[in-house]
Structures are given as structure tokens and as C-alpha cells.
């Protein structure tokens, strides 16, 4: 079946068509809501892992390169160049992007749903 956001509503669509599309939109919203929650948990966990790795890398950089706490620029540069920190940052950014895409899609479908509700209401009034 076509993506609900790509369906073109014909000009001669009637009440039954609007109701059908409205039910599709509601079903899509129902599917997306728990998915967004899982994405949010994944993003939070990825951020925590990244933050922990970054903190550890900063401590390691201070020890390895004999840096003092006032050398923050150098500490951050060394910590951010750590391969594990880079990998975890990428995982975090990907998790964040997935969540943003899903939330954006949900908002678009909610907008479609609201439009379809208005169309159903106007069609019911015209009968």
C-alpha cells in the first residue's frame, strides 16, 4: 500500500473515502506512538553512553598527556579524537535523527488527520 502521506485525494471523493483515509491516518498514528517512545529511549541510552565515554576519554587524556584541568581545549581535542568516543557520538546522532524523523512524520500525519476530520465534518453537513 502507498504511504499515507503520498495518497492523493480525488476531487470527487466522498464521505466514505474520507472516513477510510481517516482510519488509515489513525492507524498510522497508533503504530508510530510506541515506536517514537522506543526511539527516545534509544537516544537517551546512546547519549548516556557517549557522555560516559567522553568523560573517561577526558580523564585518560589528562593522565596520558599530563594535562592540567585548565587545558580544556587540549583535553577536549584529545578526548573527541578517541575512536570509541567518535563511534558512540555517531550512534547517538543516528538515534537522534531517527527520533526526529519519526516525530516529524507523526506531526505530518496528525495534520492530515485533522484535515480529514474537517472534510468528514463538512461532508456530513452537506448530506
TIBAVO-73364 format. One line per 4 residues: number of its first residue (from 1); their letters; for each residue x negated, y, z negated of C-alpha. Coordinates in pm, 1 decimal, always signed. Example, Ala and Ser with C-alpha at 12.3 -4.5 7.8 and 13.67 -1.06 7.14 Angstrom:
<recs>
1 = as = -1230.0 -450.0 -780.0  -1367.0 -106.0 -714.0
</recs>
This chain:
<recs>
1 = xxxx = +0.0 +0.0 +0.0  -114.4 +354.8 +68.2  -247.1 +578.4 -204.8  +44.1 +761.4 -366.0
5 = xxxx = -128.2 +1095.4 -314.4  -159.5 +1026.7 +59.5  +204.3 +937.6 +123.4  +375.8 +1188.6 +349.3
9 = xxxx = +736.5 +1250.4 +255.0  +950.3 +1267.2 +570.3  +1170.6 +1572.2 +621.5  +1480.8 +1355.7 +630.0
13 = xxxx = +1401.4 +1181.9 +300.2  +1696.6 +1130.6 +74.2  +1764.9 +1075.8 -292.1  +1675.2 +706.2 -276.5
17 = xxxx = +1336.5 +785.1 -116.3  +1258.5 +1046.6 -380.8  +1354.3 +810.3 -661.6  +1136.0 +535.4 -516.2
21 = xxxx = +836.3 +768.2 -487.1  +905.6 +897.9 -837.5  +893.4 +542.9 -973.5  +563.6 +483.8 -790.9
25 = xxxx = +421.3 +800.3 -946.7  +539.2 +696.4 -1293.6  +382.5 +350.0 -1248.0  +52.5 +505.1 -1140.3
29 = xxxx = +53.8 +733.7 -1445.9  +122.4 +432.1 -1667.7  -177.5 +249.5 -1516.7  -413.0 +546.2 -1539.2
33 = xxxx = -349.6 +647.1 -1900.2  -518.1 +345.2 -2069.3  -791.3 +348.7 -1806.0  -877.2 +708.0 -1896.8
37 = xxxx = -895.1 +608.2 -2262.7  -1145.0 +334.2 -2177.4  -1349.0 +578.2 -1968.1  -1351.4 +824.0 -2257.4
41 = xxxx = -1481.5 +554.8 -2496.1  -1745.9 +450.4 -2243.4  -1857.4 +811.9 -2200.1  -1874.5 +867.0 -2576.2
45 = xxxx = -2078.2 +549.0 -2624.6  -2311.3 +638.5 -2337.9  -2362.3 +987.5 -2480.4  -2445.7 +844.8 -2824.1
49 = xxxx = -2697.9 +600.6 -2673.9  -2855.3 +880.3 -2468.7  -2876.1 +1113.5 -2769.7  -3036.0 +839.9 -2982.3
53 = xxxx = -3290.6 +757.1 -2713.0  -3371.5 +1125.7 -2664.0  -3425.1 +1177.4 -3037.2  -3652.5 +873.6 -3054.9
57 = xxxx = -3843.5 +988.4 -2747.5  -3896.9 +1331.5 -2907.1  -4040.2 +1173.3 -3221.7  -4259.0 +943.9 -3011.5
61 = xxxx = -4382.4 +1239.6 -2805.4  -4475.5 +1430.6 -3120.4  -4672.0 +1131.1 -3250.9  -4830.5 +1023.3 -2922.5
65 = xxxx = -4938.5 +1370.5 -2808.9  -4998.0 +1513.7 -3158.6  -4740.9 +1788.5 -3103.0  -4610.9 +2014.7 -3379.2
69 = xxxx = -4239.0 +2091.7 -3423.5  -4291.5 +2441.3 -3279.7  -4395.7 +2288.2 -2944.2  -4032.2 +2223.2 -2848.2
73 = xxxx = -4079.1 +2285.8 -2476.7  -4354.8 +2026.0 -2450.2  -4171.0 +1782.1 -2678.2  -3855.4 +1811.3 -2466.3
77 = xxxx = -4050.7 +1774.0 -2142.3  -4223.7 +1457.7 -2261.9  -3902.7 +1312.8 -2407.4  -3698.7 +1384.7 -2094.1
81 = xxxx = -3961.5 +1219.8 -1874.2  -3925.5 +890.9 -2062.6  -3781.5 +627.2 -1820.5  -3531.5 +491.8 -2074.0
85 = xxxx = -3404.9 +842.0 -2153.6  -3364.5 +911.0 -1780.8  -3174.5 +585.1 -1731.3  -2941.4 +648.4 -2024.8
89 = xxxx = -2880.4 +1004.5 -1910.9  -2778.3 +871.8 -1568.4  -2544.4 +617.2 -1728.8  -2388.4 +896.0 -1935.6
93 = xxxx = -2344.1 +1123.2 -1632.4  -2182.7 +841.9 -1432.0  -1943.3 +762.3 -1717.5  -1854.5 +1129.8 -1745.8
97 = xxxx = -1793.9 +1153.7 -1369.6  -1561.0 +850.5 -1376.9  -1359.7 +1004.6 -1658.9  -1335.1 +1340.0 -1480.8
101 = xxxx = -1220.5 +1174.3 -1156.9  -955.7 +972.0 -1337.7  -825.6 +1273.9 -1531.0  -815.3 +1478.5 -1210.2
105 = xxxx = -621.9 +1203.3 -1033.5  -381.4 +1179.6 -1326.9  -317.3 +1554.3 -1313.2  -253.9 +1539.3 -936.6
109 = xxxx = -9.0 +1252.0 -979.0  +167.0 +1434.0 -1263.0  +205.5 +1732.9 -1031.3  +350.8 +1505.6 -763.6
113 = xxxx = +582.7 +1351.1 -1020.6  +708.2 +1693.4 -1129.3  +768.5 +1790.4 -766.5  +956.6 +1466.0 -702.8
117 = xxxx = +1167.2 +1518.2 -1016.4  +1265.5 +1861.7 -886.6  +1350.2 +1711.8 -545.6  +1564.2 +1441.4 -705.6
121 = xxxx = +1742.2 +1703.1 -913.5  +1809.2 +1923.6 -610.6  +1930.5 +1624.7 -407.3  +2167.8 +1522.3 -687.9
125 = xxx = +2311.1 +1874.7 -695.5  +2369.9 +1871.5 -319.1  +2577.2 +1549.8 -335.9
</recs>
